[in-house]
Amino acid sequence: MGKFKEALKDFQQVKKICPNDPDATKKLKECEKAVMKLKFEEAISVPESERRFVADSIDYHSIGTSPGSSSMPTQVGIAAVAVAFVAVLAMMLGAAAATMVAAVVVVVLGTWWWGGSTGKVEPQYSGAKIEGDVVTLDFVKKMMDDFKNQKCMHKRYAFQIVLQMREMLRSQPSLVDINVPDGSHFTVCGDVHGQFYDLINIFELNGLPSEENPYLFNGDFVDRGSFSVEVILTLFALKCMCPSAIYLARGNHESRSMNKIYGFEGEVRSKLSEKFVELFAEVFCCLPLAHVINQKVFVVHGGLFSVDGVKLSDIKAVDRFCEPPEEGLMCELLWSDPQPFPGRGPSKRGVGLSFGADVTRKFLQDNNLDLIVRSHEVKDEGYEIEHDGKLITIFSAPNYCDQMGNKGAYIRFEAPDLKPNIVTFSAVPHPDVKPMAYANNFLRMFQ
């Protein structure tokens, strides 16, 4: 959770015990830097009540060859030529005639500079383009091909996708009901964690999302893997293309504190811009917290609660438009894990809790449900069935962080019986960009 201040105390204690340990000294210095950075950010931060959404300040239609873009040098050059031309006229024809010509030049240049070029994408850009306001399948396919070849998307289209996604998500409840008609199927995927090439492999194995082939991605789209920007823009674009083709749930890594440490924030700065860091943080706060398929299968990223008696209506009533708190229903939905013994216990993660089969059984009974599907934990086979068959963990990032050697998996449900059919798959090659390449320096010391 990025608790650098608490970590600093521990490192200071280690340094006292082992004053000559170079590793302890190095980690203490990096932790001190992280704490200083946090203090600076806190000092310049705007109070929550005064904060304005960065999304409200962006008009993606105006992003292209307008002033400030890559065409600026050309515009400046043409303007300089125009000024020189007017100066020559002044010497040849006199000030009055030159003034009239200058007025015409100013009008023409102004119209071209501020009007004609605004919103147009540079002609040298050869990547995927959205025509108008509609994200199409052709665009999505071209975009994925570009990403596979490590090409960047124009920021205009990235802004368009993320802003459209924000508007769509804001209208959804915190718990979304999904209806799968009889004879139809539905696929649930777990953590992807920035492993774009494995995401593409899922679509090659199971088909692209569509109304006839819908998916739910159950959180943790980003961080750790170094292709998180490609993953999130692909999932968002698919949702914009066809809202009923893909559902997205929030994971514990869709948060500022995690993105700051585990790579997404650094990757966004590198591939897009600082403004996108804020924009993604705002959009992540709009993601739903859980889904229910045909009133029978409860799907959540983390797990269950520290108290009994929680109803689906309680989850639907959670105000999710914020950073995840460190306790309460929202925190537990994102962070909790199952345990093999009854009851509840402390979490190995230091946040959320561990819950047993009796807790799972009670929650299902109270809400007339049959099954819980959750993610959040790497599994050797890509999945694990626990709690007397009533809880399935699904994890879709094979060979996690290029070192775990695990398989990935997804679940394909067939209506009306919704019997889970689990499909496993192995990792595919990706370009030589290491996991955590954009992560916080302090954390990379522990890799």
Disulfide bonds with the S-S distance in Angstrom:
none
